[in-house]
Amino acid sequence: MYTNIISENRGVVQIITINREDKLNALNVNLIQEIGQEVARLNAEKNVRGIIITGKGEKAFAAGADISEFAHFDLEQGASLSKEGQDLLFNLVENLTTPVIAAINGFALGGGLELALSAHFRVASENARMGLPETSLGLIPGYGGTQRLTQIVGKGRALELIMTGSMIDAKRALDYGLVNYVVPLNQLLITCTELAEKIMSNSPVAISAAIKAVNAHHFDGVNGFQVEISEFGKCFETEDFKEGTTAFLEKRKAKFTGK
Ligand code: COA
């Protein structure tokens, strides 16, 4: 059904693999639409409790937006490329209520890193290299990178990475807090799956609420504390809350239904 991605179900975890290995998994418009469509579909599936996004092969997660598609664009086309991409995929991923982990298996550059930045957190393989090289093309990041990289690593590091266009290795990315773990390549999907499974042992409704409240911190004009109060309050009306607290008091493991 998709031409640029592979989406595999592994029980309650779904793995989406960007599948343009010969182009280092560069993100063309069609690919962006396909991932967007697939994550939206998965988010509505009750049985899918975690999504892992990775790249095909051992070399790249995604080496950026497909430069060949926009090399001739003018102002309006450039602005709409950025807006449509953000609406169709990058903002969508960030705001999914199903947890999304980026498994960075090689180069994550430009739009590739921006996709990983949209995920709820990132794990990298030892060979991974990350950067936002857009200024070397006379551009700036357009899929949310100026905002999300700054939120995650801080202004000084973000501006250095964006202005120099340099790549950093996995060790430095770990040091920056850009990725949460660095593991050997053959352990990458195993580690991400274990993390997804750990998340799944908790209440799905509480996890969705936590994503909403944490994300609210980043939106202008939105009071994150207020969103937290409201999401916190809503948890009290859920079956998961009743089950979680009852199980604790009965000294047994909770069985969450996501209701
Ligand atoms: N857009 C389109 N095609 C890309 C691409 C991108 N962002 N990144 C890589 N490719 C293509 C190359 O054109 C090449 O295609 P070809 O075999 O048909 O010529 C293929 O992927 C392999 O890439 P290549 O450059 O030969 O690999 P390399 O190992 O020598 O270099 C990189 C790897 C990542 C350093 C290099 O590909 C690169 O700099 N890519 C662009 C990174 C970038 O600027 N991204 C931001 C875009 S906004």
Residues whose N, C-alpha, C, O or C-beta is under 5 A from the ligand:
A	BS01	COA	D22 K23 L24 A26 A63 G64 A65 D66 I67 S68 F107 L109 G110 G111 P133
